[in-house]
Amino acid sequence: MDRSLLNLIGAILLLEIGSGLQGVLIPIRAELAGFPAQIIGIIGSLHCVGFLVGCLRLPAMIRRVGHVRCFSALSAIAASATLIYAN
């Protein structure tokens, strides 16, 4: 297997681990901040909806700009979203 492909798969693995941890941490943090249970449920549901929409739109994006650019752009968006949650 090509070395660059292994690097890409490793980076995706790290991003997915981080996403899974966010899926657990965000509701816990929202509970500590005093959000109502309905709002916490909506936040969790929208997180999953965003993941689904991304999975559906990603193949066209990869065909248009390539996997490296697509990965870089979406990684930057994911990192920015994580920083926004911290506020």
VEXGU-975623 format. One line per 8 residues: number of its first residue (from 1); their letters; for each residue x, y, z of N, C-alpha, C, O. Coordinates in Angstrom, 1 decimal. Example, Ala and Ser with C-alpha at 12.3 -4.5 7.8 and 13.67 -1.06 7.14 Angstrom:
# VEXGU-975623
1	as	13.2 -5.7 7.8 12.3 -4.5 7.8 13.2 -3.3 7.8 14.2 -3.3 8.5; 12.8 -2.2 7.1 13.7 -1.1 7.1 12.9 0.0 7.9 13.4 1.1 8.0
***
This chain:
# VEXGU-975623
1	mdrsllnl	0.8 -1.2 0.0 0.0 0.0 0.0 0.9 1.2 0.0 1.9 1.3 0.7; 0.5 2.2 -0.7 1.3 3.5 -0.8 1.4 4.2 0.5 0.4 4.2 1.3; 2.5 4.8 0.8 2.8 5.4 2.1 1.9 6.6 2.3 1.4 6.9 3.4; 1.6 7.4 1.2 0.7 8.6 1.4 -0.7 8.2 1.7 -1.4 8.9 2.4; -1.1 7.0 1.2 -2.5 6.6 1.5 -2.5 6.1 3.0 -3.5 6.4 3.6; -1.5 5.5 3.5 -1.5 5.1 4.9 -1.5 6.4 5.8 -2.1 6.4 6.8; -0.8 7.4 5.4 -0.8 8.6 6.2 -2.1 9.3 6.2 -2.6 9.7 7.2; -2.8 9.2 5.1 -4.2 9.8 5.0 -5.1 9.0 5.8 -6.0 9.6 6.6
9	igaillle	-5.0 7.7 5.8 -5.9 6.8 6.6 -5.6 7.1 8.1 -6.6 7.1 8.9; -4.4 7.2 8.5 -4.0 7.5 9.9 -4.6 8.9 10.3 -5.1 9.0 11.5; -4.5 9.9 9.5 -5.1 11.2 9.8 -6.6 11.1 10.0 -7.1 11.7 10.9; -7.2 10.4 9.1 -8.7 10.2 9.2 -9.0 9.5 10.5 -10.0 9.8 11.1; -8.3 8.5 10.9 -8.5 7.8 12.1 -8.4 8.7 13.3 -9.3 8.7 14.2; -7.4 9.6 13.3 -7.3 10.5 14.4 -8.5 11.5 14.4 -9.0 11.9 15.5; -8.9 12.0 13.3 -10.1 12.9 13.2 -11.4 12.2 13.7 -12.2 12.8 14.4; -11.5 10.9 13.3 -12.7 10.2 13.8 -12.7 10.0 15.3 -13.8 10.0 15.9
17	igsglqgv	-11.6 9.7 15.8 -11.5 9.5 17.3 -11.8 10.8 18.0 -12.6 10.8 19.0; -11.3 11.9 17.4 -11.7 13.2 18.0 -13.1 13.6 17.9 -13.7 14.1 18.8; -13.7 13.2 16.7 -15.2 13.4 16.5 -16.0 12.6 17.5 -17.0 13.1 18.0; -15.6 11.4 17.7 -16.3 10.5 18.7 -16.2 11.1 20.1 -17.2 11.0 20.8; -15.0 11.6 20.5 -14.9 12.2 21.8 -15.7 13.5 21.9 -16.3 13.7 23.0; -15.8 14.2 20.8 -16.7 15.4 20.8 -18.2 15.0 21.0 -18.9 15.7 21.7; -18.6 13.9 20.4 -19.9 13.4 20.6 -20.3 13.1 22.0 -21.5 13.2 22.4; -19.3 12.7 22.8 -19.5 12.5 24.2 -19.4 13.7 25.0 -20.1 14.0 26.0
25	lipirael	-18.3 14.5 24.8 -18.0 15.6 25.6 -19.0 16.8 25.5 -19.3 17.4 26.5; -19.5 17.0 24.3 -20.4 18.2 24.1 -21.6 18.1 24.9 -22.0 19.0 25.6; -22.3 16.9 24.9 -23.5 16.8 25.8 -23.2 16.9 27.3 -24.0 17.5 28.1; -22.1 16.4 27.7 -21.7 16.4 29.1 -21.4 17.9 29.5 -21.9 18.4 30.5; -20.7 18.6 28.7 -20.4 20.0 28.9 -21.6 20.9 28.9 -21.7 21.8 29.7; -22.6 20.6 28.0 -23.8 21.3 27.9 -24.6 21.1 29.2 -25.3 22.0 29.7; -24.6 19.9 29.7 -25.3 19.6 31.0 -24.7 20.4 32.1 -25.5 20.9 32.9; -23.4 20.4 32.2 -22.7 21.2 33.2 -23.0 22.7 33.1 -23.0 23.4 34.1
33	agfpaqii	-23.2 23.2 31.9 -23.5 24.6 31.6 -25.0 24.9 31.9 -25.3 26.1 31.9; -25.8 23.9 32.2 -27.2 24.1 32.5 -28.2 24.2 31.3 -29.3 24.7 31.5; -27.8 23.6 30.2 -28.7 23.6 29.1 -29.8 22.6 29.4 -29.6 21.6 30.0; -31.1 22.9 28.9 -32.2 21.9 29.0 -31.9 20.7 28.2 -31.2 20.7 27.2; -32.5 19.6 28.6 -32.3 18.3 28.0 -32.7 18.3 26.5 -32.1 17.7 25.7; -33.8 19.1 26.2 -34.2 19.2 24.8 -33.2 19.8 23.9 -32.9 19.3 22.8; -32.6 20.9 24.4 -31.5 21.5 23.6 -30.3 20.6 23.4 -29.7 20.6 22.4; -29.9 19.9 24.5 -28.8 19.0 24.4 -29.1 17.9 23.3 -28.2 17.5 22.5
41	giigslhc	-30.3 17.4 23.3 -30.7 16.4 22.3 -30.7 17.0 20.9 -30.3 16.3 20.0; -31.1 18.2 20.7 -31.1 18.9 19.4 -29.6 19.1 19.0 -29.3 18.8 17.8; -28.7 19.5 19.9 -27.3 19.6 19.5 -26.7 18.3 19.1 -26.0 18.3 18.0; -27.0 17.2 19.8 -26.5 15.9 19.4 -27.1 15.5 18.1 -26.3 14.9 17.3; -28.3 15.7 17.9 -29.0 15.3 16.6 -28.4 16.1 15.4 -28.1 15.5 14.4; -28.2 17.4 15.6 -27.6 18.2 14.5 -26.2 17.8 14.2 -25.7 17.9 13.1; -25.5 17.4 15.2 -24.1 16.9 15.0 -24.1 15.7 14.1 -23.3 15.6 13.2; -25.1 14.8 14.3 -25.2 13.6 13.5 -25.7 13.9 12.1 -25.3 13.3 11.1
49	vgflvgcl	-26.6 14.9 12.0 -27.1 15.3 10.7 -26.0 15.9 9.8 -25.9 15.7 8.6; -25.2 16.7 10.5 -24.0 17.3 9.8 -23.1 16.3 9.3 -22.6 16.4 8.2; -22.9 15.2 10.1 -22.0 14.1 9.6 -22.6 13.4 8.4 -21.9 13.1 7.5; -23.9 13.2 8.4 -24.6 12.5 7.3 -24.5 13.4 6.0 -24.3 12.9 5.0; -24.8 14.7 6.2 -24.8 15.6 5.0 -23.4 15.6 4.4 -23.2 15.6 3.2; -22.4 15.6 5.3 -21.0 15.6 4.8 -20.7 14.3 4.1 -20.0 14.4 3.0; -21.1 13.2 4.5 -20.9 11.9 3.9 -21.6 11.9 2.5 -21.0 11.3 1.5; -22.7 12.5 2.4 -23.4 12.5 1.1 -22.8 13.5 0.1 -22.8 13.2 -1.1
57	rlpamirr	-22.3 14.6 0.5 -21.7 15.6 -0.4 -20.2 15.4 -0.7 -19.7 15.9 -1.7; -19.6 14.6 0.1 -18.1 14.4 0.0 -17.7 13.8 -1.3 -16.7 14.3 -1.9; -18.3 12.8 -1.9 -17.8 12.2 -3.1 -17.7 13.2 -4.3 -16.8 13.2 -5.0; -18.7 14.1 -4.4 -18.7 15.1 -5.5 -17.6 16.1 -5.2 -16.9 16.5 -6.1; -17.3 16.4 -3.9 -16.3 17.4 -3.6 -14.9 16.8 -3.9 -14.0 17.5 -4.4; -14.7 15.5 -3.6 -13.4 14.8 -3.9 -13.2 14.7 -5.4 -12.1 15.0 -5.8; -14.2 14.4 -6.2 -14.1 14.4 -7.6 -13.7 15.7 -8.2 -12.9 15.8 -9.1; -14.2 16.8 -7.6 -14.0 18.1 -8.1 -12.6 18.7 -7.8 -11.9 19.2 -8.6
65	vghvrcfs	-12.2 18.5 -6.5 -10.9 19.2 -6.1 -9.8 18.2 -5.7 -8.7 18.6 -5.5; -10.1 16.9 -5.5 -9.1 16.0 -5.0 -9.2 15.7 -3.6 -9.7 16.5 -2.8; -8.7 14.5 -3.2 -8.8 14.1 -1.8 -7.9 14.9 -0.8 -8.3 15.2 0.3; -6.8 15.4 -1.3 -5.8 16.1 -0.4 -6.4 17.5 -0.1 -6.4 17.8 1.1; -6.9 18.2 -1.0 -7.4 19.5 -0.8 -8.7 19.4 0.0 -9.0 20.2 1.0; -9.5 18.4 -0.3 -10.8 18.2 0.4 -10.5 17.9 1.9 -11.1 18.4 2.8; -9.5 17.0 2.1 -9.2 16.6 3.5 -8.7 17.8 4.3 -9.0 18.1 5.4; -7.8 18.6 3.6 -7.2 19.8 4.3 -8.3 20.8 4.7 -8.3 21.3 5.8
73	alsaiaas	-9.2 21.1 3.8 -10.3 22.1 4.0 -11.2 21.6 5.1 -11.6 22.4 6.0; -11.6 20.4 5.0 -12.6 19.9 6.0 -11.9 19.7 7.4 -12.6 19.8 8.4; -10.6 19.4 7.4 -9.9 19.3 8.7 -9.9 20.7 9.4 -10.0 20.8 10.6; -9.6 21.7 8.6 -9.6 23.1 9.1 -11.0 23.5 9.6 -11.1 24.2 10.6; -12.0 23.1 8.9 -13.4 23.4 9.4 -13.7 22.7 10.7 -14.3 23.3 11.6; -13.3 21.4 10.8 -13.5 20.7 12.0 -12.8 21.3 13.2 -13.3 21.3 14.3; -11.5 21.7 13.0 -10.8 22.3 14.0 -11.4 23.6 14.5 -11.4 24.0 15.6; -11.9 24.4 13.5 -12.5 25.7 13.8 -13.8 25.5 14.6 -14.1 26.2 15.5
81	atliyan	-14.6 24.5 14.2 -15.8 24.1 15.0 -15.5 23.7 16.4 -16.2 24.1 17.3; -14.4 23.0 16.6 -14.1 22.6 17.9 -13.7 23.8 18.8 -14.0 23.9 20.0; -13.0 24.8 18.2 -12.7 26.0 18.9 -13.9 26.8 19.2 -13.9 27.5 20.3; -14.9 26.8 18.3 -16.1 27.6 18.6 -16.9 27.0 19.8 -17.4 27.7 20.6; -16.8 25.6 19.9 -17.5 25.0 21.1 -16.9 25.5 22.4 -17.6 25.5 23.4; -15.6 25.8 22.4 -14.9 26.1 23.6 -15.4 27.5 24.2 -15.3 27.7 25.4; -16.0 28.3 23.4 -16.5 29.6 23.9 -17.8 29.5 24.6 -18.3 30.5 25.1
***
